[in-house]
Amino acid sequence: DTEVTQTPKHLVMGMTNKKSLKCEQHMGHRAMYWYKQKAKKPPELMFVYSYEKLSINESVPSRFSPECPNSSLLNLHLHALQPEDSALYLCASSRGFSGYNEQFFGPGTRLTVL
Amino acid sequence: GNSVTQMEGPVTLSEEAFLTINCTYTATGYPSLFWYVQYPGEGLQLLLKATKADDKGSNKGFEATYRKETTSFHLEKGSVQVSDSAVYFCALSEPPQGGSEKLVFGKGMKLTVNP
């Protein structure tokens, strides 16, 4: 299995809602990433988990809360989002061992905040 | 800090035309270099990579060579197809921190290939 899967594919939420995005990989990768991508822009890194510990937080607002329950799963909990948070949210994973390893991306969750 | 500069387009080509997308980088040390492709409505897919100077990455008819002397990693394809229509991102990988690598992306270039 060489896939990163993400659910849901699309999500529409109001500014007072709480929702979660889910990401899963079964490649034995030990590093997992959340990115935010606005239209016609490259992905922007939000969070990195390495060996199930949060290793990088790119100064993301607290209304985004990541969680890594185990080495295969990565969640992004959303609360009190703003319309400007509407974007494509991408999950990625990499082997996490020494050396420069490519990141494998999921298909993304298209989020719309009303 | 590290950075990647690439052609932004958009670019429109006819089928079977030659494609070059320029990419140059600024980095300390010896990064790995990547080309990612994003088809409409999808996530990013790794197209090819190179991990050291003079390495050539190739995949699906695309090629790019890691040129340390010119700090470049230009993407080429001899004959594009309609199915190559996508956004192409050049990226470098910063040195690992605690078992993960940060990718630095160029701004992306949208390619449209017409029949």
Interface residues (C-beta under 8 A of the other chain):
Chain A: V4 Q6 R30 A31 Y33 K40 K41 P42 P43 L45 V48 Y49 S50 Y51 S55 I56 L90 A92 S94 G96 F97 S98 G99 Y100 N101 E102 Q103 F104 F105 G106 P107 G108
Chain B: P31 S32 F34 Y36 E42 G43 L44 Q45 L46 K49 T51 F89 S93 P95 P96 Q97 G98 G99 S100 E101 K102 L103 F105 G106 K107 G108 K110
